[in-house]
């Protein structure tokens, strides 16, 4: 979204977004415990495929340049994406709204009726604002 601000997207909701791609790879490595050569190969493949090292893929670094309205969901107990970094992403993303949950974890928000209602309300509100301007 930061690199293609003209994407035809009116609003986006992100659930406990990781600040860095490298963090996702670390979580993957912790869960599956692959040999180090597999992690190195993954880093190499990402660099080969996208022309940039893993460290360049950082939502935290791009948050300030986002122009699409966003709803950022941050759970205080998420073990995959840190609450502080998710909160920072929301604060640096112009037009983002932070929705804080507690005890839902990384995936629980996607099954929580109140969170789903908030997402639908946010997207609907953004759509209505877009059609009236």
Residue frames as a rotation matrix with the C-alpha (Angstrom) as fourth column:
UNK 1
0.568 0.823 0.000 0.00
0.823 -0.568 0.000 0.00
0.000 0.000 -1.000 0.00
UNK 2
0.445 -0.478 -0.757 2.88
0.142 -0.797 0.587 2.36
-0.884 -0.369 -0.287 0.74
UNK 3
-0.624 -0.776 0.092 4.58
0.156 -0.009 0.988 1.59
-0.766 0.631 0.127 -2.55
UNK 4
-0.793 0.445 0.417 1.35
0.483 0.042 0.875 1.70
0.371 0.895 -0.248 -4.58
UNK 5
-0.809 0.458 -0.367 -0.80
0.103 -0.504 -0.857 4.47
-0.578 -0.732 0.361 -3.08
UNK 6
-0.540 0.624 -0.565 -3.07
-0.840 -0.448 0.308 4.46
-0.061 0.640 0.766 -6.14
UNK 7
-0.958 0.249 -0.138 -4.41
0.239 0.967 0.090 1.00
0.156 0.054 -0.986 -5.38
UNK 8
-0.379 0.890 0.254 -8.21
-0.417 -0.409 0.812 1.06
0.826 0.202 0.526 -5.68
UNK 9
-0.331 0.211 -0.920 -8.70
0.772 0.620 -0.135 0.32
0.542 -0.755 -0.368 -1.98
UNK 10
0.223 0.542 0.810 -11.02
-0.019 -0.829 0.559 2.48
0.975 -0.140 -0.175 0.10
UNK 11
0.372 -0.113 0.921 -10.09
-0.918 -0.189 0.347 1.11
0.135 -0.975 -0.174 3.52
UNK 12
-0.010 -0.431 -0.902 -8.19
-0.148 0.893 -0.425 -1.74
0.989 0.129 -0.073 5.10
UNK 13
0.750 0.163 0.641 -8.31
-0.658 0.075 0.750 -3.60
0.074 -0.984 0.163 8.41
UNK 14
-0.034 -0.822 -0.568 -5.17
-0.341 0.544 -0.767 -5.29
0.940 0.167 -0.299 9.70
UNK 15
0.911 0.411 -0.006 -5.12
-0.184 0.421 0.888 -7.76
0.368 -0.809 0.459 12.55
UNK 16
0.746 -0.652 0.136 -2.10
-0.068 0.128 0.989 -7.55
-0.662 -0.748 0.051 14.84
UNK 17
0.925 -0.377 -0.041 0.24
-0.016 0.070 -0.997 -6.72
0.379 0.923 0.059 11.96
UNK 18
0.461 -0.848 -0.261 3.88
0.798 0.268 0.540 -7.62
-0.388 -0.457 0.800 12.49
UNK 19
0.666 -0.258 -0.700 6.17
-0.213 -0.965 0.153 -4.63
-0.715 0.047 -0.698 12.22
UNK 20
-0.178 -0.840 -0.512 8.80
-0.914 -0.051 0.402 -6.53
-0.364 0.540 -0.759 10.27
UNK 21
0.617 0.292 -0.731 8.76
-0.626 0.745 -0.230 -9.48
0.478 0.599 0.643 7.86
UNK 22
-0.398 -0.860 -0.318 11.80
-0.387 0.472 -0.792 -10.78
0.832 -0.192 -0.520 9.71
UNK 23
-0.563 0.269 0.782 9.60
-0.796 0.078 -0.600 -11.15
-0.222 -0.960 0.170 12.80
UNK 24
0.580 0.808 -0.107 7.28
-0.798 0.538 -0.272 -13.50
-0.162 0.243 0.956 10.91
UNK 25
0.335 -0.555 -0.761 10.23
-0.374 0.663 -0.648 -15.56
0.865 0.502 0.015 9.80
UNK 26
-0.699 -0.603 0.384 11.44
-0.558 0.124 -0.821 -15.74
0.447 -0.788 -0.423 13.41
UNK 27
-0.062 0.774 0.631 8.00
-0.891 0.241 -0.384 -16.95
-0.449 -0.586 0.674 14.58
UNK 28
0.744 0.275 -0.609 7.99
-0.597 0.683 -0.421 -19.55
0.300 0.677 0.672 11.78
UNK 29
-0.111 -0.899 -0.423 11.49
-0.363 0.433 -0.825 -20.69
0.925 0.062 -0.375 12.80
UNK 30
-0.656 -0.097 0.748 10.52
-0.754 0.045 -0.655 -20.92
0.030 -0.994 -0.103 16.48
UNK 31
0.329 0.890 0.315 7.46
-0.851 0.424 -0.310 -23.04
-0.410 -0.166 0.897 15.69
UNK 32
0.938 0.152 -0.310 9.00
-0.313 0.754 -0.577 -25.43
0.146 0.639 0.755 13.17
UNK 33
0.474 -0.838 0.269 12.67
-0.395 0.070 0.916 -25.36
-0.787 -0.541 -0.297 14.22
UNK 34
0.984 -0.158 0.076 14.03
0.137 0.424 -0.895 -25.79
0.109 0.892 0.439 10.68
UNK 35
0.192 -0.978 -0.075 17.79
0.941 0.162 0.298 -26.05
-0.280 -0.128 0.951 10.12
UNK 36
0.087 -0.238 -0.967 19.51
0.147 -0.957 0.249 -22.66
-0.985 -0.164 -0.049 9.88
UNK 37
-0.877 -0.461 0.134 20.25
0.171 -0.040 0.984 -23.30
-0.448 0.887 0.114 6.20
UNK 38
-0.248 0.876 0.413 16.47
0.962 0.173 0.211 -23.31
0.114 0.450 -0.886 5.52
UNK 39
0.564 0.414 -0.715 16.09
0.572 -0.820 -0.023 -19.87
-0.595 -0.396 -0.699 7.09
UNK 40
-0.341 -0.759 -0.555 19.09
-0.057 -0.572 0.818 -18.58
-0.938 0.311 0.152 5.13
UNK 41
-0.830 0.080 0.552 17.58
0.544 0.338 0.768 -20.04
-0.126 0.938 -0.324 1.94
UNK 42
0.239 0.971 -0.015 14.25
0.964 -0.239 -0.117 -18.31
-0.117 0.014 -0.993 2.69
UNK 43
0.346 -0.209 -0.915 16.03
0.152 -0.949 0.275 -14.97
-0.926 -0.234 -0.296 3.15
UNK 44
-0.724 -0.688 -0.043 17.90
0.015 -0.078 0.997 -15.55
-0.689 0.721 0.067 -0.10
UNK 45
-0.539 0.594 0.597 14.71
0.842 0.385 0.378 -16.50
-0.006 0.706 -0.708 -1.99
UNK 46
0.513 0.724 -0.461 12.89
0.725 -0.653 -0.219 -13.38
-0.460 -0.222 -0.860 -0.76
UNK 47
0.016 -0.611 -0.791 15.81
-0.132 -0.786 0.604 -11.20
-0.991 0.095 -0.093 -1.85
UNK 48
-0.868 -0.351 0.351 15.97
0.236 0.331 0.914 -12.97
-0.437 0.876 -0.205 -5.21
UNK 49
-0.271 0.877 0.397 12.21
0.962 0.262 0.077 -12.77
-0.036 0.402 -0.915 -5.80
UNK 50
0.714 0.680 -0.167 11.63
0.691 -0.722 0.016 -9.16
-0.110 -0.127 -0.986 -4.67
UNK 51
0.261 -0.706 0.658 15.06
0.544 -0.456 -0.705 -7.61
0.798 0.542 0.265 -5.20
UNK 52
0.096 -0.201 0.975 15.36
-0.669 -0.739 -0.086 -6.54
0.737 -0.643 -0.206 -1.58
UNK 53
-0.800 -0.400 -0.447 16.50
0.055 0.693 -0.719 -8.19
0.598 -0.600 -0.532 1.62
UNK 54
-0.086 0.793 -0.603 13.99
0.819 0.401 0.411 -9.24
0.568 -0.458 -0.684 4.26
UNK 55
-0.450 -0.180 -0.875 14.95
0.798 -0.521 -0.303 -6.26
-0.401 -0.834 0.378 6.43
UNK 56
-0.996 0.075 0.046 13.45
-0.039 -0.848 0.529 -3.88
0.079 0.525 0.847 3.84
UNK 57
-0.285 0.951 -0.123 9.96
0.191 0.182 0.965 -5.27
0.939 0.252 -0.234 4.38
UNK 58
-0.796 -0.055 -0.602 8.83
0.604 -0.120 -0.788 -3.26
-0.028 -0.991 0.129 7.36
UNK 59
0.189 0.931 0.312 5.33
0.792 -0.332 0.512 -1.95
0.581 0.150 -0.800 7.96
UNK 60
0.476 -0.070 -0.877 6.74
0.728 -0.529 0.437 0.14
-0.494 -0.846 -0.201 10.76
UNK 61
-0.575 -0.781 -0.243 9.09
0.459 -0.554 0.695 1.90
-0.678 0.288 0.677 8.32
UNK 62
-0.848 0.263 0.460 6.30
0.401 -0.248 0.882 2.51
0.346 0.932 0.105 5.80
UNK 63
-0.187 0.872 -0.452 3.44
0.964 0.075 -0.254 3.43
-0.187 -0.483 -0.855 8.15
UNK 64
-0.284 0.038 -0.958 3.95
0.220 -0.970 -0.104 7.19
-0.933 -0.240 0.267 7.74
UNK 65
-0.875 -0.115 -0.469 3.53
-0.393 -0.395 0.830 6.98
-0.281 0.912 0.300 3.97
UNK 66
-0.698 0.690 0.192 0.22
0.715 0.682 0.151 5.08
-0.027 0.243 -0.970 4.08
UNK 67
-0.911 0.411 -0.040 -2.72
-0.413 -0.904 0.109 7.13
0.009 0.116 0.993 2.85
UNK 68
-0.316 0.815 -0.486 -5.45
-0.050 0.497 0.866 4.49
0.947 0.298 -0.117 2.81
UNK 69
0.077 0.394 0.916 -7.68
-0.941 -0.275 0.197 4.64
0.330 -0.877 0.349 5.92
UNK 70
-0.345 -0.297 -0.890 -6.93
-0.115 0.955 -0.274 1.72
0.932 0.008 -0.363 8.20
UNK 71
0.701 0.454 0.550 -8.26
-0.654 0.104 0.749 -0.05
0.283 -0.885 0.370 11.23
UNK 72
-0.297 -0.883 -0.365 -5.37
-0.433 0.465 -0.772 -1.54
0.851 -0.071 -0.520 13.18
UNK 73
0.823 0.568 -0.019 -6.32
-0.293 0.452 0.843 -4.29
0.487 -0.688 0.538 15.63
UNK 74
-0.312 -0.949 0.047 -3.85
-0.442 0.102 -0.891 -4.78
0.841 -0.299 -0.452 18.47
UNK 75
0.770 0.519 -0.372 -4.26
0.054 0.528 0.847 -7.39
0.636 -0.672 0.379 21.18
UNK 76
0.506 -0.558 0.658 -2.34
-0.847 -0.466 0.256 -6.80
0.164 -0.687 -0.708 24.40
UNK 77
0.347 -0.333 0.877 -1.53
-0.478 0.741 0.471 -10.51
-0.807 -0.583 0.098 24.69
UNK 78
0.957 0.005 -0.291 -0.48
-0.272 0.376 -0.886 -11.22
0.105 0.927 0.361 21.11
UNK 79
0.460 -0.830 0.316 2.65
0.003 0.358 0.934 -13.35
-0.888 -0.428 0.167 21.02
UNK 80
0.244 -0.343 0.907 3.23
0.924 0.366 -0.110 -13.03
-0.295 0.865 0.406 17.26
UNK 81
-0.043 -0.215 0.976 3.13
0.508 -0.846 -0.164 -9.24
0.860 0.489 0.145 16.90
UNK 82
-0.659 -0.259 -0.706 4.11
0.752 -0.200 -0.628 -7.05
0.022 -0.945 0.327 19.81
UNK 83
0.393 0.889 -0.236 1.44
0.907 -0.417 -0.059 -4.72
-0.151 -0.191 -0.970 21.17
UNK 84
0.187 -0.382 -0.905 3.84
0.235 -0.877 0.419 -1.77
-0.954 -0.291 -0.074 21.36
UNK 85
-0.842 -0.539 0.025 4.92
0.133 -0.161 0.978 -2.09
-0.523 0.826 0.207 17.73
UNK 86
-0.399 0.782 0.479 1.34
0.891 0.207 0.405 -2.51
0.217 0.588 -0.779 16.52
UNK 87
0.505 0.538 -0.675 0.36
0.726 -0.688 -0.004 0.55
-0.466 -0.488 -0.738 18.53
UNK 88
-0.245 -0.698 -0.673 3.26
0.061 -0.703 0.708 2.46
-0.968 0.132 0.215 16.96
UNK 89
-0.824 0.024 0.566 2.18
0.559 0.198 0.805 1.42
-0.092 0.980 -0.177 13.46
UNK 90
0.146 0.982 0.121 -1.30
0.978 -0.162 0.128 2.80
0.146 0.100 -0.984 14.15
UNK 91
0.469 0.036 -0.882 0.03
0.471 -0.855 0.216 6.07
-0.747 -0.517 -0.418 15.56
UNK 92
-0.491 -0.754 -0.437 2.29
-0.035 -0.483 0.875 6.71
-0.871 0.445 0.210 12.56
UNK 93
-0.712 0.335 0.616 -0.31
0.702 0.355 0.618 5.70
-0.011 0.873 -0.488 9.95
UNK 94
-0.883 0.408 -0.231 -2.24
-0.393 -0.913 -0.113 8.83
-0.256 -0.009 0.967 8.96
UNK 95
-0.190 0.916 -0.354 -5.94
-0.907 -0.026 0.420 8.06
0.375 0.400 0.836 9.01
UNK 96
-0.461 0.014 -0.887 -5.60
0.104 0.994 -0.038 4.86
0.881 -0.110 -0.460 11.02
UNK 97
0.325 0.594 0.736 -7.80
-0.828 -0.197 0.525 3.97
0.456 -0.780 0.428 13.94
UNK 98
-0.755 -0.628 -0.186 -6.51
-0.416 0.679 -0.604 1.66
0.506 -0.379 -0.775 16.69
UNK 99
0.517 0.856 0.017 -8.78
-0.622 0.361 0.695 -1.04
0.589 -0.370 0.719 18.09
UNK 100
-0.587 -0.757 0.288 -7.30
-0.722 0.329 -0.609 -2.56
0.366 -0.565 -0.739 21.24
UNK 101
0.595 0.688 -0.416 -8.37
-0.372 0.694 0.616 -6.01
0.713 -0.212 0.669 22.39
UNK 102
-0.267 -0.645 0.716 -7.29
-0.956 0.085 -0.280 -7.96
0.120 -0.759 -0.640 25.42
UNK 103
-0.293 0.061 0.954 -7.01
-0.514 0.832 -0.211 -11.72
-0.806 -0.552 -0.213 25.65
UNK 104
0.765 0.630 -0.134 -7.94
-0.430 0.345 -0.835 -12.56
-0.480 0.696 0.534 22.06
UNK 105
0.073 -0.834 0.547 -4.39
0.301 0.542 0.785 -13.35
-0.951 0.108 0.291 20.97
UNK 106
-0.770 -0.521 -0.369 -3.19
-0.175 -0.384 0.906 -13.20
-0.614 0.762 0.205 17.40
UNK 107
-0.917 0.399 -0.016 -6.08
0.123 0.321 0.939 -14.95
0.380 0.859 -0.343 15.66
UNK 108
-0.581 0.717 -0.385 -8.90
0.759 0.306 -0.575 -14.56
-0.294 -0.627 -0.722 18.18
UNK 109
-0.542 0.363 -0.758 -9.95
-0.210 -0.932 -0.295 -11.14
-0.813 -0.001 0.582 16.94
UNK 110
-0.821 0.178 -0.543 -10.98
-0.550 0.011 0.835 -12.68
0.154 0.984 0.089 13.63
UNK 111
-0.583 0.638 -0.503 -13.59
0.467 0.770 0.435 -14.78
0.665 0.019 -0.747 15.44
UNK 112
-0.719 0.267 -0.641 -14.78
0.561 -0.322 -0.763 -12.18
-0.410 -0.908 0.082 17.93
UNK 113
0.088 0.863 0.497 -18.26
0.992 -0.120 0.034 -10.79
0.089 0.490 -0.867 17.08
UNK 114
0.693 0.171 -0.700 -17.49
0.380 -0.912 0.154 -7.34
-0.613 -0.372 -0.697 18.54
UNK 115
-0.330 -0.883 -0.333 -14.29
-0.017 -0.347 0.938 -7.02
-0.944 0.315 0.100 16.52
UNK 116
-0.633 0.171 0.755 -16.01
0.756 0.346 0.556 -8.20
-0.166 0.923 -0.348 13.36
UNK 117
0.496 0.868 -0.023 -18.74
0.860 -0.495 -0.124 -5.61
-0.119 0.042 -0.992 13.98
UNK 118
0.396 -0.445 -0.803 -16.07
0.070 -0.858 0.509 -2.90
-0.916 -0.258 -0.309 14.40
UNK 119
-0.688 -0.681 0.249 -14.40
0.253 0.096 0.963 -3.93
-0.680 0.726 0.106 11.13
UNK 120
-0.268 0.682 0.681 -17.68
0.961 0.138 0.240 -3.89
0.070 0.719 -0.692 9.21
UNK 121
0.687 0.538 -0.488 -18.59
0.618 -0.786 0.005 -0.52
-0.381 -0.305 -0.873 10.74
UNK 122
-0.002 -0.793 -0.609 -15.19
0.025 -0.609 0.793 0.96
-1.000 -0.014 0.021 9.87
UNK 123
-0.806 -0.309 0.505 -15.24
0.456 0.220 0.862 -0.24
-0.378 0.925 -0.036 6.26
UNK 124
0.072 0.929 0.364 -18.87
0.995 -0.093 0.040 0.89
0.071 0.359 -0.930 5.83
UNK 125
0.619 0.108 -0.778 -18.09
0.392 -0.901 0.186 4.32
-0.681 -0.420 -0.600 7.29
UNK 126
-0.397 -0.859 -0.324 -15.08
0.011 -0.357 0.934 4.74
-0.918 0.367 0.151 4.99
UNK 127
-0.654 0.234 0.719 -17.12
0.749 0.332 0.573 3.65
-0.104 0.914 -0.393 1.98
UNK 128
0.448 0.893 -0.041 -19.85
0.889 -0.449 -0.088 6.15
-0.097 0.003 -0.995 2.82
UNK 129
0.359 -0.410 -0.838 -17.29
0.105 -0.875 0.473 8.94
-0.927 -0.258 -0.271 3.25
UNK 130
-0.693 -0.691 0.206 -15.74
0.218 0.072 0.973 8.02
-0.687 0.720 0.101 -0.10
UNK 131
-0.421 0.604 0.677 -19.04
0.903 0.210 0.374 8.03
0.084 0.769 -0.634 -1.97
UNK 132
0.642 0.713 -0.282 -20.08
0.746 -0.666 0.017 11.40
-0.175 -0.221 -0.959 -0.49
UNK 133
0.140 -0.659 -0.739 -16.90
0.114 -0.731 0.673 13.26
-0.984 -0.179 -0.027 -1.46
